[in-house]
């Protein structure tokens, strides 16, 4: 049975974590871990170590996160917890991917995928397939990435994960942007946008607008790009997103292109009339 002190500390840590108070969350998880080591409750230890790994991962302390996850993995192997093992393998893969170590990350993901095939967790498998797609996209394996995304979408629909579908369509749009396949970019981004609008998810709407703006920028469609970037900037401002400054600079550049284009058209009309 879980030690009540450890359970309470982990719950308190989770509350802090959800509110972004990472230092307070870490303190609670560390106290829970100390209680678990004293009690010798291995399953409680897994929970506390996992939480510490998560808090270290989101705060950029990858080395500490790796150590916590590795200890979790060893305990899960002792308990024969294949579902837990797959989750920890994904966490380890995320650490490597965040560090740009794509092949090491993919190795962890594929090991986790093998386990998921055995116990049939469609929801988790759908997310993992999209993660594998991201790795292959980043390493230039576009056809394989697209295959993973398509497999992910099938499962996302099966489990009715609409937010996940919006994310995968947005990832596919990014892939097509790298290949300069403009019709496909817009089709995927517009599908992502439609889902986000149904969910009333402004952050995902902003992500779709961002990609559509990039598509129009690359083609010199300055008016369309300006309208979309204005929407992106409004979302950035509302939610205090880190790309606000960058997107304001982009918007200004697009507006300058648009102004130059308008002046050029006016000169052409005057010349024709003359």
Secondary structure, 3 states (H helix, E strand, C coil): CCCHHHHHHHHHHHHHHHCCCHHHHHHHHHHHHHHHHHHCCHHHHHHHHHHHHHHHHHCCCHHHHHHHHHHHHHHHHHHCCHHHHHHHHHHHHHHHHHCCCHHHHHHHHHHHHHHHHHHCCHHHHHHHHHHHHHHHHHCCCHHHHHHHHHHHHHHHHHCCCHHHHHHHHHHHHHHHHHCCCHHHHHHHHHHHHHHHHHHCCHHHHHHHHHHHHHHHHHCCCHHHHHHHHHHHHHHHHHHCCCCHHHHHHHHHHHHHHHHHHHHHHHHHHHHHHC
